[in-house]
Amino acid sequence: MSEQIEDLELATGEDAERQAYKLEPKTVASVLYAVDIDDREKLTELMDPLHAADIADLLEQINAFDRSRLVRLYDREFDGEILSELDESIREEVIAVLTPQVLSQAVRDMDSDDVVDLIEDLEDDQQEAILEVLEDADRVAVEQALNWPEYSAGRLMQREVVMAPEHWTVGQAIDHLRGTAEEDLPDQFYHIVMVDPRLHPVGNVTLGKLMRSKRATPLRDILEETFQIIPAMRDEGDVAYAFNQYHLISAPVVDDEGRLIGVITIDDAMAVLDEEHEEDILRLAGVGEGSLSDRVVETTKQRLPWLAVNLVTAIAASMVISQFEAAIAQIVALAVLMPIVASMGGNAGTQSLTVAVRAIATKDLTGSNVWRVIRRECLVGLVNGVIFAVVMGVVGIIWFGSPALGYVIAVAMVINMVVAGLAGTGIPILLERVGVDPALASGAFVTTVTDVVGFFAFLGLAAAVLL
Amino acid sequence: MSEQIEDLELATGEDAERQAYKLEPKTVASVLYAVDIDDREKLTELMDPLHAADIADLLEQINAFDRSRLVRLYDREFDGEILSELDESIREEVIAVLTPQVLSQAVRDMDSDDVVDLIEDLEDDQQEAILEVLEDADRVAVEQALNWPEYSAGRLMQREVVMAPEHWTVGQAIDHLRGTAEEDLPDQFYHIVMVDPRLHPVGNVTLGKLMRSKRATPLRDILEETFQIIPAMRDEGDVAYAFNQYHLISAPVVDDEGRLIGVITIDDAMAVLDEEHEEDILRLAGVGEGSLSDRVVETTKQRLPWLAVNLVTAIAASMVISQFEAAIAQIVALAVLMPIVASMGGNAGTQSLTVAVRAIATKDLTGSNVWRVIRRECLVGLVNGVIFAVVMGVVGIIWFGSPALGYVIAVAMVINMVVAGLAGTGIPILLERVGVDPALASGAFVTTVTDVVGFFAFLGLAAAVLL
């Protein structure tokens, strides 16, 4: 019977609509109360209408103590899908709490590719514990999948494929489908992959077309127009890109010899797209991986490296300032104004950088337009630089009553914002060329450049002009 | 016949694999050469194997002059799908170049929901020009879709739905499908929506299940487990979230009375997810919308507001510094070291902020865990603050030979990094509560806080302790 996931709160009015799909604090509170009074029946009643993904979210949002009590109480109802949806760090914690019987039951009910997804990030001993409880055929399938490198199409694909030889008709394909045992078919499938005698995929037929065509129609006459073959070693990020770019619903995966070995469907590609974006956003901010459910120690460790890099950067910029101590001692206004030049450069640089990193990720920044983009970013820096230079020049004159100081800050601002455009675009492009993820490393380099250039241009000009 | 999109370059070796799905500069150069020598045949030969999405990318990557020459030469081959894939600003430019005959041919071949997607962002006169060339039925459908607000589920959905009454059997559904005219069915569909007599959706049946079941099986016995109904006014970002969270493939859309009026499929949801992410990344960096194909003037305009906000912020921070001019005049080392304190706070704040903004977007930060998250971020700030305070204290002593200066910078660093954790988490949460997109506005507030607190704590302590 169909189980409709109810909206977690009434969706009336604008505010409620803004909260759509959000776990309601009231639900969480009721669940925690049931745990507090040790009421298994009440807990089951509250959790039953929730989708596994929402239960996972709930587990992530409560603290470790409540979580372990909840898992123990919920125990027998715990299914594998909840485990799949859990954040890595929480997942290990929950698996450690589950009794072996519950764990093995939860895992046995899952498809082998979901088991792969579940265990690939687990510690070795937890991984082995789960592999042991699987049936032989499933264990072999999971181990084979784990042989493909992490983040490859081979790791992402499901192995159950519905295929048909090229000479088949619609009728033959339908009879084949109806004759195949349930467990040999994927849970959900939307295409039949047509293969040649060497098992090379040659086309996709959608079930909709199959269903509406005459039994005598050759499959080759009703192939989909868009068809993409994915090598098993292809990076999953590129796979997600291809699904989005070419509007694919499913795509066959092939081995080195081009033979069909699995299929990737759009729901998996969408999940990857989401993860890749999360990674990009967090990396741009210098937050390694990190999720809300990590503990203080882990979070501190994740953020420390980037802060350390930033400290080195900041000290380098300070050394530039220290070269001009004499000038600052004479004109303290320089110390007051210098952070403005650096800050505007840093912001302009971050803007250029983010656009460039995003364009590289979407493959829109290529050899064909790289120079035009760099030129544009420098020009934008120049125009904005001139605008803000005029503003700051005026501010300098009014605030400190010194036209010369206004002139110096204006020129320094223009220089730094042009450099920001250049560095913000050039650095990610260079990093990508040498094989470093531009999202990860560009920020530190660009800010170093804009800080150093900003302080040097402003203080250097001031020393030359004003002293 | 199936048209396989060939990889745009040979995918051998690690480097080539890294370039997967990227438009090769050589391809672009050949296309431009064909345009240069005015060779329509050669151009068609080069463009034919390319997917419409890649042709759109190519058009975006070349300059405006080449683009208009290319569009004119390619003319008769130009189809609507290329227009759909084009970036807004380029799309308007291309439509202006196309002859009315070519444009009307291109648009008439498209599904009505693709036409909506195509024209919703166009200028009024271009929109009308396209509406005029549509057949009456299509025009009405497009106009009805445009009545739903932008970014709503109603605007996103397709109107062609395959539905079946609840009492039907598998056989009845199959016969209905085979009996329906091609043009009344969606291009691609994966589910049949089961409806009650009031047209309220009650469940989904996948085509795979339908095909494999006996003709006499009631549809209600083979419904999908996961089923979500989407109100037409729901924000498309929430729709994309629901598809990703609940692993939906398609979902029925209903009007205010709960009646089925359309369906959204996962490929549209994936495109929305991608756009939402792009928006988040760009907003976090203070780049309004912006794409690589925008011109200098547009780009300058998009970036100016954020830079202006930053200027105000930077001036506010400078005013804090100017309160301590006397201290700086006596100890110039303060001017050298103060940017370090502000910079470390700014970075730590950006880290907290990004994690919080992302968690709000994924609905992982809710009333249930908000205080725990804020406490954690402050603790992380404290721990990292202490670590870097020790480092900077030592640097201060070695560099300037002043233990007191080292002590001051250390304490200021700890204060600013705790405040960074608090502001980085609290500000986006507050903004979300009052209905402002935290991705858009948080950055400016958080940096203001860390700059002001950084300078004030460091210079204030220095003035109190060292003078």
Interface residues (C-beta under 8 A of the other chain):
Chain A: M1 S2 E3 Q4 I5 A11 E17 R18 A20 Y21 K22 L23 P25 V28 A29 H51 A53 D54 D57 E60 Q61 I62 N63 I174 L177 R178 E182 L185 Q188 F189 Y190 V202 G203 N204 T206 L207 G208 L210 M211 R212 R220 L223 E224 E225 T226 F227 Q228 I229 P231 M233 R234 D235 D238 Y241 A242 F243 N244 Q245 Y246 H247 L248 I249 I266 D267 A269 M270 A271 L273 D274 H277 E278 D280 I281 L282 L284 A285 G286 V287 G290 S291 L292 R295 V296 T299 T300 R303 L304 W306 L307 A308 N310 L311 T313 A314 I315 A317 S318 I321 S322 E325 I328 A329 V332 A333 L334 A335 V336 L337 M338 P339 I340 A342 S343 M344 N347 A348 T350 Q351 L353 T354 V355 R358 A359 K363 D364 L365 T366 G367 S368 N369 R372 V373 R376 L379 V380 V383 N384 I387 F388 V391 M392 V395 G435 T447 D451 F455
Chain B: M1 S2 E3 Q4 I5 A11 E17 R18 A20 Y21 K22 L23 P25 V28 A29 H51 A53 D54 D57 E60 Q61 I62 N63 I174 L177 R178 E182 L185 Q188 F189 Y190 V202 G203 N204 T206 L207 G208 L210 M211 R212 R220 L223 E224 E225 T226 F227 Q228 I229 P231 M233 R234 D235 D238 Y241 A242 F243 N244 Q245 Y246 H247 I249 I266 D267 A269 M270 A271 L273 D274 H277 E278 D280 I281 L282 L284 A285 G286 V287 G290 S291 L292 R295 V296 T299 T300 R303 L304 W306 L307 A308 N310 L311 T313 A314 I315 A317 S318 I321 S322 E325 I328 A329 V332 A333 L334 A335 V336 L337 M338 P339 I340 A342 S343 M344 N347 A348 T350 Q351 L353 T354 V355 R358 A359 K363 D364 L365 T366 G367 S368 N369 R372 V373 R376 L379 V380 V383 N384 I387 F388 V391 M392 V395 G435 D451 F455
